[in-house]
Amino acid sequence: MSEHSFEISDFMACNVYWDFGNCPGGERQHKYLFAIAATKDEFHPRCVKKIIVYGPNNLENEITNQFFTQKFEDGYIYDTLGGNYWYMKNMRNGFLEPGEYTIEVALKSGEVSTISRIQNNGPGDKLLEAYLKNKEKMVYYPTASLNSGTDLSKVKCRWSALRDLAGVDAFYIFRLAAVEAWWTFIQDVVFPNDMFLRKIADPRLGLNETSFLIEKALTPDTIYAWWTEICDSSKMGDINLCILQPMQTFRTPRS
């Protein structure tokens, strides 16, 4: 048990390649992401005094203690599926410099906790090179209206894996939401294949996956959006690059 009333369960400071088309800030960006879990009582953002990211060349970047939105891509997200808070900040000024990054969380009570990771751009560069060379060969399903009579409790999404196209191993995260815009994904996930939460049971979860069966009945006559996120690791603190593949949408048939 931690001596603090909270703990930083993991910390991601990594490069992000946004392949969404016309993405604000361009394709090459980076982000900071971490989860906070209470070890005593209950954690709430109102307990936070300040959050700072430290990095190479005297980098200091503050993460704002506010609700994460499309307008403010800097703040906290409440995960209704996991029951905890995540903090994230999207940075649109290119990829990270390699080196050590540290997140420091200070509470109003005076408690301070830190966690660090090393950013290594080599593995991510290799992954991105393979993706850019093969992205036009990738196929996705579904991308249109589902056929009448489709069992909405057994919808399977499929995509191409870089292992099959370029011989490059990668981990795949699946996200689904009943929305048409990417920025609402963060708060309104319907069903995730969250390898970060499930890796203890299976550390190879997501490795070279090409499909995901949605284990939840979908709503009839509804537009759903989904994407896959390609990573070079299944552990948050070891990820150097995330590739956000193009968003796909489909409509469920009427009941």
C-alpha positions in Angstrom: 0.0 0.0 0.0 1.3 3.4 -0.9 2.1 5.9 1.9 0.2 8.5 0.0 -3.6 8.8 -0.3 -3.2 8.4 -4.1 -0.8 6.8 -6.6 0.1 7.5 -10.2 -0.5 4.1 -11.7 1.4 4.7 -14.9 2.7 7.6 -17.1 2.8 8.0 -20.8 4.8 10.7 -22.5 5.0 9.6 -26.1 4.8 10.6 -29.8 1.4 10.5 -31.5 0.9 10.3 -35.2 -2.7 11.5 -36.0 -3.9 9.9 -39.3 -7.3 11.5 -39.2 -7.0 13.9 -42.1 -7.0 17.7 -41.5 -6.1 17.2 -37.8 -5.5 20.4 -36.0 -1.8 20.8 -35.4 -0.8 18.3 -38.1 0.0 14.6 -37.9 3.1 14.7 -35.7 2.3 15.5 -32.2 2.9 14.2 -28.7 0.9 13.7 -25.5 1.1 13.2 -21.8 -1.2 10.7 -20.2 -1.4 9.3 -16.7 -3.9 7.7 -14.4 -4.5 8.4 -10.7 -5.9 5.9 -8.3 -6.9 6.4 -4.7 -5.2 4.3 -2.0 -7.2 5.8 0.8 -10.7 7.2 0.7 -11.5 8.7 -2.7 -9.5 10.8 -5.2 -11.1 13.8 -6.8 -9.6 16.5 -9.1 -10.5 19.1 -6.5 -7.7 17.7 -4.4 -5.0 18.6 -7.0 -2.9 21.7 -6.5 -0.5 21.4 -9.5 0.7 18.9 -12.2 4.0 19.5 -13.9 5.8 17.5 -16.6 9.6 17.8 -16.6 11.7 16.8 -19.6 15.0 17.2 -21.5 16.5 20.7 -21.9 14.8 22.1 -18.9 11.3 21.4 -20.2 8.5 22.2 -17.9 4.9 21.8 -19.0 1.8 22.2 -16.7 -1.2 20.0 -17.1 -4.4 22.0 -16.3 -6.7 20.7 -13.6 -9.9 21.0 -15.7 -12.3 18.9 -17.6 -10.8 17.6 -20.9 -12.8 18.8 -23.9 -12.3 19.4 -27.6 -11.6 23.1 -26.9 -9.4 22.3 -23.9 -7.3 19.3 -24.9 -5.6 19.5 -21.5 -7.3 18.1 -18.3 -8.9 15.2 -16.7 -11.2 12.5 -18.0 -13.4 10.4 -15.7 -13.4 6.8 -16.9 -16.9 5.4 -16.2 -15.8 1.9 -17.2 -12.8 1.8 -14.8 -14.1 4.2 -12.2 -11.0 6.4 -12.0 -9.5 9.7 -13.3 -7.1 10.1 -16.2 -5.2 13.3 -17.0 -4.1 14.0 -20.6 -2.6 16.8 -22.5 -2.2 16.9 -26.3 0.7 18.8 -27.6 0.7 20.0 -31.2 4.3 21.1 -31.5 5.8 17.9 -33.1 7.4 14.8 -31.6 9.2 14.6 -28.3 12.9 14.8 -27.8 14.3 11.5 -26.6 15.2 11.4 -22.9 13.7 11.2 -19.4 10.3 12.6 -18.7 8.8 13.0 -15.1 5.3 13.8 -14.0 4.9 15.5 -10.6 1.5 15.6 -9.0 1.1 17.9 -6.0 -2.1 17.8 -3.9 -3.5 20.7 -1.7 -2.8 18.5 1.3 1.0 18.8 0.6 1.4 15.3 -0.7 3.6 15.0 -3.8 4.1 12.0 -6.0 6.3 11.5 -9.1 6.9 8.9 -11.8 9.3 8.9 -14.7 9.9 7.2 -18.0 12.5 7.2 -20.9 11.4 8.3 -24.4 13.2 6.3 -27.1 12.3 7.4 -30.6 14.0 4.5 -32.4 11.2 1.9 -32.0 8.5 4.4 -32.9 10.3 5.6 -36.0 10.5 2.0 -37.2 6.8 1.5 -36.6 5.8 4.7 -38.3 8.0 4.0 -41.3 6.2 0.6 -41.8 2.8 2.2 -41.3 3.3 5.0 -43.9 4.6 2.6 -46.4 1.6 0.3 -46.0 -1.3 2.5 -45.0 -2.9 2.4 -48.4 -3.1 -1.4 -48.3 -5.0 -1.5 -45.1 -8.6 -2.5 -45.1 -11.3 -1.9 -42.4 -14.7 -3.4 -41.7 -17.4 -2.3 -41.1 -17.4 1.1 -42.7 -21.0 1.4 -43.8 -24.5 0.3 -42.8 -24.8 -3.2 -41.4 -27.1 -5.6 -43.1 -30.6 -6.0 -41.9 -30.8 -9.0 -39.5 -27.2 -8.5 -38.1 -26.9 -9.8 -34.6 -26.0 -6.5 -32.7 -24.6 -8.4 -29.8 -21.9 -10.0 -31.9 -20.6 -7.3 -34.2 -16.9 -7.8 -35.1 -14.6 -5.0 -36.4 -11.7 -6.0 -38.5 -8.5 -4.2 -39.7 -5.1 -5.0 -41.3 -2.1 -5.5 -39.1 1.4 -4.4 -39.9 2.7 -7.9 -39.0 1.0 -9.2 -42.1 1.9 -6.3 -44.4 5.4 -5.5 -43.3 6.5 -8.1 -40.8 6.5 -5.5 -37.9 5.0 -6.4 -34.6 2.7 -3.9 -32.9 -0.1 -3.7 -30.3 -3.6 -2.6 -31.2 -6.2 -0.8 -29.1 -9.8 -0.7 -30.2 -12.3 2.0 -29.4 -16.0 2.3 -30.1 -18.4 5.2 -29.4 -21.9 6.2 -30.6 -20.7 9.4 -32.1 -19.4 10.8 -35.4 -16.7 13.2 -34.2 -13.3 12.1 -32.8 -13.2 14.7 -30.0 -16.2 13.1 -28.2 -14.5 9.8 -28.1 -12.6 10.6 -25.0 -15.6 10.9 -22.7 -18.1 8.6 -24.4 -16.4 5.3 -25.1 -19.0 2.5 -25.3 -16.6 -0.4 -25.5 -12.8 -0.4 -25.3 -10.3 -3.2 -25.8 -8.1 -1.7 -23.0 -4.9 -3.6 -23.0 -3.6 -1.2 -20.3 -6.2 -2.5 -17.8 -6.1 -6.2 -18.9 -2.4 -6.7 -19.5 -1.9 -8.3 -16.1 -4.1 -11.2 -17.2 -2.5 -11.3 -20.7 0.6 -9.2 -21.3 0.4 -10.0 -25.1 -3.1 -8.6 -25.3 -3.4 -6.6 -28.5 -0.3 -8.0 -30.2 -0.8 -8.1 -33.9 -4.6 -8.3 -33.5 -6.7 -7.9 -36.6 -10.2 -7.9 -35.2 -12.3 -7.3 -32.1 -15.7 -8.8 -31.1 -17.9 -6.2 -29.4 -19.2 -8.0 -26.4 -22.1 -5.6 -25.8 -25.4 -5.3 -27.7 -25.4 -2.2 -29.9 -28.4 0.1 -30.2 -30.5 -0.2 -33.4 -30.5 2.6 -36.0 -27.4 4.3 -34.5 -24.2 5.6 -36.0 -21.1 4.2 -34.3 -17.5 5.4 -34.8 -14.5 3.3 -34.2 -10.7 3.4 -34.6 -7.6 1.4 -33.8 -4.6 2.9 -32.1 -1.2 1.2 -33.0 1.4 1.2 -30.2 4.9 -0.2 -29.9 4.2 -1.6 -26.5 1.3 -2.8 -24.3 2.6 -1.0 -21.2 1.8 2.7 -20.9 5.2 3.6 -19.6 7.0 1.8 -22.4 5.1 3.3 -25.3 7.2 5.5 -27.5 4.6 6.0 -30.3 0.9 5.8 -30.8 -0.6 5.9 -34.4 -4.2 6.9 -34.5 -5.6 5.3 -37.6 -8.4 6.8 -39.6 -11.8 6.8 -37.9 -14.4 4.5 -39.4 -18.2 4.7 -39.0 -21.1 2.3 -39.5 -24.8 2.4 -38.9 -26.7 -0.4 -37.2 -30.0 -1.6 -38.8 -33.4 -0.8 -37.4 -34.8 -3.4 -35.0 
